[in-house]
Structure formats: structure tokens, C-alpha cells
């Protein structure tokens, strides 16, 4: 039996869609890598290679190829713009600055180049120039969103303004932006010494601590620590960790509390404040699938604040979503071993090594992590997942066993570990233990469609508990109606219950959803045969063979193509 679901991913934030002129179409098919595009000394060859690299989100190669083309055709504004965007996405901000200056000279309405020039001015501590650039920013669209954030920090830096929130006020009543307003209102108030105002805004930002972002919790916690309210700070951290028990980032804060050491301001300069704003915006855009613009904002945040490891984690995560795994690894490896993010970064490196098919490297790194801290379950779970994907089921069971032993109590969120171990146990021919894990996973999370489906399908495959299996799988289909694997399971249980017409309808739907799965096509072939549609049955079996099923399935399908199916009393196939 095959695994019926991918490993579930995690991540987070909220709110805006932005279009960037002249970026590659993200829906454009990836046909070649940049290296596969034949290049010559001509600008056209380099341009084609560069554009292909942009489409593939290989920004380093794009920047190199387009830069060569631009040297030959510096007057070509679209080429200049594309090269500029590639440099930004690659994190080469210094090289992008003169390009931004030239683009603004040619096309005064360009928003992103103006933002780069503003960031450059802030980095040089030329706040007067930054203020002048801000005046030319429109009050709508992307720049309208970022303008109040940047303006409030520039104003504080220029004058030490004791009322920094006036420039920020346009965000106050915007839907979905209230937490962002409160966070920056708190940070600004802290910088100018308005302690009471800072606490008021932090409280509003962290109104629901369990759902707050890490950054809000860090800011509020720092404020409470500096104000001598250590017990409140400890309660804040503990509450956050209740909902995020695997987080290692607050460890240094708790250690600091225990020592009675007060932290510095989380943000203390205009450059740091603007870096914070750019980081916040990057997080929001990530949730709106504006990956390239999110990446640019994240890179700008790092340009302004080199020690901003949380932004570094975000940038690497964005690169992961773009399948730029080598680039993501390079960013993660910039995080110093003294950083609270060091552990998490290496865990993510292991995930990216796996994505690059460097499974043994990933396994070795995970084993190192399990030895460095033998009290943490996360690397053991990741190790179990990786070993399972490599069909090393006995080893994966051992990793899951150790992980579960480390958990003081099994909570709802741990259903996935039991589910994963159950799969490895089932594949290791340890069905009784596997069944117990699936049942326990359902006790923790009764409406988990993957567990409902896997257990139901396993029963169907064994010819046991068919009526119960049907009910479970029907529930799974209601929860995930467009999951081809789960719809296939329903079709197959109907087949085993001899409802062949019902099986056909569901299996046809499953094939629509998962047209390239050999098992689903094989199942549909069987169902067609039972209702007398013999030509269509053979077509599906032939298609199943073309789709390269496992070796143990090939001979059975070939036999059906030769002999067809016989009907047993149970309605099962005798092939």
C-alpha cells in the first residue's frame, strides 16, 4: 500500500497582494534551466538565458546573464528593470542602487526603485534624502502601505519627535493592519521614552498572546523586562510557548530572566525600525503568494540590519517556497551558532538537503542534531520521516519510538507522529502496532482525513471491517472532497463491497484528480471490468503499466491484460 498524504508543512502571517511590473510570469512553464539555454557573446543569448533563469527563479544566474546583456545595451529600459529586479531578489542591494537611480531618472513613477533609494539613504543615515524621497511616494498601492511605516521612523530619526505616531496614523484603521500599527506604535513609543504608551500599544498588539506573532511577543517581553515586570514577562513567554512548545527562540529570553539581566531595546534606530517594517511586510506578502516582492522586502530588511536572524529565516523560507534550496541553505548557514535560531536553521537545512535528493547528508545532519540535544523530539521526527520516505521502515520506527518517548504527554498536535509511525509499522508488516497507532491518532484528532483514509484503506486492503472502513472513508471524502487518493479509497471500498457502479463513479473522479497515479488507474480498470466495460478496463490497465507501478504490481496488471478478471464470492479480484 502506498502512503496517502504528503508531509504537512507549516507557516504564517496575513494580508496584501502586490504586482511588480516586468517580473516573470509565475505561471509560465519551466522548460529549461539557464545553463541549458545556449548563450553566445551576443546580448540576445545572455538575455534569453537571463529571462529563463528569472522564470526558474534562479536569481543569481539571472543577475549574471542579464548584467552581461545590459553592458551591451545599457539604454534598454526593460532590460535594465529586469536586471535590477534580479539583483534585488539575489540580495545584491549595493549593485541594485545605481540601477534604481537610473530607472527613476527614466521613469519617475517606479515604486520599487524609489524604495531601494530610500533604503540606501537610510543606510547612509541621510534621513533628509529619505524624507525627500518619501514625499514622492503615492498614498495608494504598495507605497501607500509602506509610506506611513517608513515616514514615522524617518521623522523620529530627524527630529527626535516626541509624537512619532502621527505619521503612522494612516494604518490605524485599515482592515487587517491593526496589529502592525500597534506593534510599530509600541516600538516608536519605546524609542522616544514614552514607556506607558509603549506598554499600552504592546498590550493591544498582544491581545491574544496565543495567536500573536513571535515578534510581538519578543517586543512586549523586552519591554516588560526593561520595566522590571519580570513575572509578567515570564507569563507572556510561557503562554506563547504553551501554543508553540517546539519553539527554541525564547530560550535566551527565559535564561536572561533567570539571571536578572535586562535586554536592550528590540529596535533602537530608524534603520532598525525600517528593517522591522520591511520584515513585517515581507511576512504579509508571503501569505499572499507575492513571493518575489516578499523576497525583495526581506533582503532589504537584512541589508539594513545585518544581525536580523528572524528576517534571515524568513528570506530562506521564501527561497524554499521557490524551490531555491541551495540558496536557502546558504542563507540558513549565515546564522551564527550563538543565535537562538541556530538550531531551527540547521533543522531547515536538513529539509532542504532532502529536497535536493541529498538524503544521506540530511540523515547525517539530523543524527548530529539528535545527539546534540537528546531531549528534543523534532529532529527525531524529521529523521523518522526521511527514513520512511527512503523505505527504511524499521529504522524510521526506531526514530519515531525515541521521539514519542520524549513527549511527556501526547497532545492533539501529535497525531501526525502516530500516523507516520503507523505507516512505517504497516510497511514493516507490524499491523497490530500500526492499527493501534492509527486508532490512537484518531482519538487525538477524530476528524483527521488522512488517518481516517489510511486506516480505512488498510482495512479494505485486508478485506476486514469493510462497513466501518466505508463510513470512515466517506467521512474523509467529506473533509477532503478533492483529494484523489481519498476518493480512490472510497471507490475501492465500494468495489470490495460489490457496489461496482458506485465504485466506477468514484474511481473515475479519482482518476480526474490524480491522472498519473498507476494504482488509481488500475483500480478503475478493475471496476470497468466488473460492469462489463472490457475495452475501457484494458485501456486503464495499460495506462497503469505506462505510469510505472511498483515491481510487485506489474505482473498482476500484465496478467489482467492477458486474462481479464474472475469474480470471486467476495467481489475481490483474483489476479
N, C-alpha and C positions, 0 to 999 in steps of 0.2 A: 504493500500500500504506500502511496506517496504522501508526502507532507502536504497539508491542505492550506497552509497560510504562510505568508512571509513573516519575518521577524518584525514586530511592530516598532515604529520609530517614535520619537518624542520631539517636542519643541513648542514654541511660544509667542507671541505678542499681538498686536492689533492694527491697523487702520488706514492706509491710503493707497490709491493706485496712481502711478505716475508713468507717463510715457516720455521717453527720451528720443528726440529726433535723431534719425540716422543710426540708431543701434540696429544690430542684426535682428531679423525676424526670428523669434524664439520658436516658432512653429515650422521654420524652414528645415527640410530634411538634411541630416548629416550624411553626406555621401563619401567624403574623403577627409583624411587628416591633412593638415597644412603640408606636412612632409611629402604627402602623396601628390600634391599639386606640383607639376613641373614648373620650375622657376628658371628664369633667364636673367641676364643683366638688365632686361627691359623693365620699365616701371609697370607695364601691364602684367608681367609674370609675378612680380612681387605683390602687386595689388590683389591679384586673384588669390594668391597664397594667403595674404593677409586677411582678406574677406572670408575665405574658407576657415581660417583659424578663428576669426571672430564668431562665425556661426557655430563652430565647435567649442566656443568659449575657452579657447587656448590663448589667453590674452598676452602671454609672454611672446609667443610666436607671432601673434597678430601685430603687436607693437613693433617687433623687429622687421617683419616684411613690409608693413605699411610705412614704417620710417624710411626704409630704403627707397620705396616708391616716391615718398614725399620729397626726398632730396632732389629727385629729378624733376618733379612737378610741384614746386612749393606754392604756386599760385592756385592750385586746385583746392577750393574750399571744402567740398565734400570729403576729399581725401584727408585734408587737414583735420576735419572734425572726427572722422573715423579713427585716425591715428591718435588723436587726443583722447578719445574715449577708451581706446585700447590701453594707452599709458596709464590712465586713471585706474581702470579695472585691474591692471597688473601691479598697482601700488606705487608706480613711479611718479609721484606727485611733483617732484622737482622738475622733471623733464616736461611735465604737462603744463607748468605755469607759463612759460613763454608762448606755448601754443594757445593757451587760454587768452593771453593778451592779444594775440594776433586775430583770433576768432572774434573777440569783442570789437576789435577795430573794424573788422569787415562786416559783422552782423551784430549790431548793438543790442538785439533782443535776446540773445542766447543766455539762458539761465545758468546752466551748469558751469560754463567758463567763468561767469561772474562769481559764482560761489567759490571756485578754485582761487580766483584772485583775492577774494575776501579772506579765505583761509590763509593764503600766503601773507597777506597784510597782517593778520592776527599773529601768525607765527613770528613775523619780524617785529612784533609789538608796535606796529604802525596803526594805532587804533583810529587816528584821524582818517587815514586812507580807507580803512574798513568801514567807517561811518559814511564816508562819501559814496562808497560802492553800494552800501545798503540803501541809500536814498534812491538809487536807480532800480531797486528790486520792485517788481509789481506786487500788489497786495492780494493777488489771487494765484491759484495753482500751487505748484511746488514751492516757489519762492515766497508766496504769501503765507505758506505754512511755516517755513523755516525763519522768515524775517523777524517775527517777534522774539523768538528764542535768541537769535544771534544779537539783535539790537539791545536786548536787556543786558547781556554780558558786556557788549562793547560800551554801553553807557556807564556801567559800573566801573569799568577799567579806565575810561576817560576822565571821569569826574569824582569817582568815589561816591556816586549818587546815593543818598540815604533813602531814596524812594525808588528802588530798582524795578518795582513791579508794574509801573505804568506802561513801559514798552512791551511787557509780557501780556498785558490785559486782553489783546485780541483773541488769545487762545482760551480765555477763561470760560466762555460759554459755548465753545464749539463742541459739538457732539463727538464723543469718543476721545477727547483730548484733555479732559479734566484732570486725570491723574498726572499727565505730562506737565500741565500747568502747575499743579500743586507741588510736584517734585522740584521744578525749577524755581518756583516761588520760595520754597524752603531753602534750596541751595543758595539762592541770591541773598535771602534774608540772613543766612548764616555768615556769608562773606562780609556783609556790611555791619554785622554785630547786632542785628535785631533778633535776639535769641527767642523771645516769646513768640514773635511772628513765625520764625522758623519752625518752632515746635507745633504751632497751630497748623501750618501747611503740611508738615510731615504726617501729623495725625490724620489729616484728610486724605493724603496720598495713600496711607497705610490703613485706611478704614477697615478693610477686610484683609488682615495680615495673611491669612491662609491662602489668599488668592493674589497677594502682592507680588511684584517682581522682586528679584534678588536685589536689584539696585536701590529700590525704595527702602527695603529692609536695611541694607547697608548704610544708606544715608541717614535714616532715622536712628539706627543703632549708634552710629558715630556721634550724632547729636546728643543722644541721651547719655552716652559715656562721658562726653566732654562736659555735660551739665551736672555730672555727679550722680545721675539717676541710673546707677548700675543695675539695680534689681529690675527696673523697667526694661532696660536694655536686654538683660538676660531672658526675661519673659518673652520679649519680642523675638529673639533668636530661637528660643525653644519652641515657640508657636510656629514659626516658619519651618523649623526642622520637623515638626510633627507631620506637616504635609509634604515635606521634601526630605525624608530621612536619609536618602543616599547622598545628599549634598555634602561636600567636604569643604566648601568655600568659607563657611562661617567658623571653621575650626580656629583660625588665628584670632578672630574676634573674641571667642569664648576664652581662649588662653589668655588674651590680653585682660579680660575682665578678672580672671583668676589672679593675675599679677598686680592688678590695680593700676595699670598703665593706660593713660588717656591717649586716644588717637588724634592725628591731625585732621583738619577739615578734609572731607571727601573731595571737595572741589574748592580751590583757593584762588584761582586766577581766571581772567577772561578766556585765555586759551583752553584751560581745562574745562570751563563751563561750556564753551562752544563744542569741544570734543565730546562732552557728555550729551549735548543736544544732537549732534550728528550720530552718535551711537544709538540714542533713543529712536531717531528717525529710521536708521538702518534696520533696527529690530522690527519696527512697524511695517516697513516695506517688505521685509522678508515674509510676513504673513499675507501680504497682498500679491505675492509672486512677482514683485518687481525686483528680481534678483540682481540685475546688473546695477541698477541705481542704488539698491541696498549695499552692494559691494563697494561702490564708489564712496558712499557716505561712511561706511565702516573704515575704509582705507584712509579717508580724510581725518577721521577721529584718531586713528593711530599716528598719522602724520603730526597732529597737534600734541598728542600725548603718548610718548613712546612707551611708558610704563602701564598702559591701559590694557591689562591682560584680559579683562572681560570683553572688550572690543575685539581683541585678538581671537578669542574663542568664537565670537560671532562671525568674524570675517572667515575664519577657517570653516565654520559650519555652512556659510553661504557657498563657499567653494565646493564643499561636499555635495550640496544640492545640485551644483552644476557638473558633477562628476569630475571635477578637477582635483582628484585625490592626491596626486603628487604635490600640487600647490598647497592643498590643505595640510598635508603632513609637514611641509616646510614651515608653515605659519605656526602650527602646534609646537614644533620643535624650537621656536623662538622663545617659548615660555620657560623661564628660569626655574630651577629646582626649588628655589626659595619661595616661589609663587604659590598661593593657595590653589591655583588652577593647574598645577603641575601634574597631579595625579589624574585628574579628569582629561587633561590634554593627551597624556600617554594612552589612556583608555581609548580615546578617539583615534589616535594614531593606529592602534591595533585594528579598529574598524575599517580604516582607510587602507591598511595593508591587505586586509581581506578583500576589499573591493577591487584591489589591483591584482587579485589572484596570488598574492604572496602569503598564502595561508600559513606556511611553516614559520615565517618571520612573525606573523601575527600571534601564532600559538606560543612561540618562544617569549615574546614580549608579555603576553598575558600570564605565562607561568612566572616570569620575573615579578610581575605585579602581585600575584598571589603570595609569593614568598616575602616581598617587602612589607606587606600588611596582611597577615593571615587572619585578621578579624573582619575583613570586608568581603561581602558576598559578590559584589558587582563583577570583578574580573573572573571569578569562578563561573558565574552565569554566562558571561561572554565567551569564556573558554568552552563551556558546555555547548553553547550554540554553534561555535565554529567547528568543534569536533563532530557534532551531529551533522552539520552540512557536508562534512567530509566522510560521512558514513562510518565514523569511528564510534559506534554507538555505545560499546561497553565503556570506553574512556569518557565519553560525554556523560554517561550515567554517574560515573565516579565524581566528575566535576560538579554536577547538579547535587549529588548527595552531600558533598562538602559545603556547598553554598547553603543548602536548606538547613544543615546542622548549625550554621552560624546565625540563623534568624531566630531571635528569641521567641517570636510568635508569628504564625502565618496569618497575614492580613489579606484583604480583598485584592490588593495590587499584586500579590504573589501568585495569583492563579497562573500567570504565564510561565513561571518556573516549573510548576507542577505539570502543566500542559506539555512543556518542552521535554521534561524528563519522561513523561508518559509516552511521547513519540519514540524516544530513544529506547525505552524499555520494550515497547511493542515491536520495534525493529530488531531488538535483541532476543526476541521470542520469549520475553518475560511478561506474558499477557496479564497474569493476575495482579502483579505490581502495577503495570501500566493502567489497568482498569481502575485500580484504587486511586491512582493519581488523577485520572480524568474525573472520577466521581468527587474527589476532594476539591478539585479546581472548580467544579460546578457548585459545590457547597459555598465556596468563597465568592463566586460570581455566577449566579444561576442563569443569567441571560447572555453568557459569552458564546457568540455564534460559532467560533472556531472549535471550542471544546465540544459543544453540542453536536457539531458536524462530525468531528473526528471520532468521538465515541460512538455516535450513531452509525457512521460508515463502517467502523470496525466491527460492530455487531452484525451489520448487514453482510460484510465480507465473510464472517464466520457462520452466517446463517442462523444467528441466535437473536432472541429478543426483538424480532422484526417489528412488531406493533409498537413497542416502546421506541425503537430506533426511528420509525416513521414519524412519531409525534415530535421527537427531539429535532429531527432534521427539518420538519415543517416549521418548527419554531425558529430554527436557524435561518431558513429561507425568508421568513417574515422580517427578521432582523437585518439580513443582507441579501435582498432580492436580486442584486446584480452581480453576485459572486458566482462565477461559472462553476467552481468546484463544489460549492454547496448545492446549487441547483442540480448538478450531476448526481450528487449523493441522493437527493430526493428521487430523481429519475431511477436510480439504481435500486433503491429500496422498493419502489413500486414494481420494478421488474421482478425482484425476488419474491414479491407478494403476488405475482402473476397478473398485475394490472398493466398489461403490455401497452394498451392505448395511452393510459396515463403516463407511462414511462416514456413513450415516444415524444409526447408533447414537452415534457420537462428536459429530456435529453437533447432535443432539437434546440431548445432555448440555451442549454448549457454550451452546446457547440457554437452558437452565435456569440456567446460571451467569451468562450475560450476556444477559438477555432483551431489552434495549433497544439492542443493537448492530445497525445495519442490515446490515452486511456478513455477520455470522454468520447472521442470518435469511435473507439472500439465498442464502448457501451451502446452508443446509438446504433451501430451496426447490428448488435445482438437484438436490440428492441425491434428494429426494422424486420429482422428475420422472423421474429415471433408473430408479427402481424401480417406476414406474407409479402413483404416488400423486399424480395430477394435481391433484385438488381441494386437497389439502394444500399442494402446491407453490405454487399460485396464492395461497393464503392467506398463505404465508410471504413471497412476493414483494410482495404488497400490504402486509403488515406492514412489510417493509423500506422501502417508499416512505414510509409513515406516520412512520417513525423518522428521516426526513430524511437520506439518504445524501449524499455529495458530488455536485456537479453532474454530473461525468463518469460517474457510475454510474446516474443517474436514467433516462436514455434507454435504457440496456441493460436495466434492470429492466422498464420500460414495454413494450419490445419482447417480452420473455419473456412478460409477461402477455397480450400480443396473439397471439403465435405459438407459444409454448412453446419447447422446445429440440430441436435436431437432434443426432444422435450422430455425432461425428467418429471417425476411426480411433483417435485418441489418448485418447478419452474426455473431451476437453475440451469446454466449451460453445462454440458458435459465435455467441453473442449479442454 
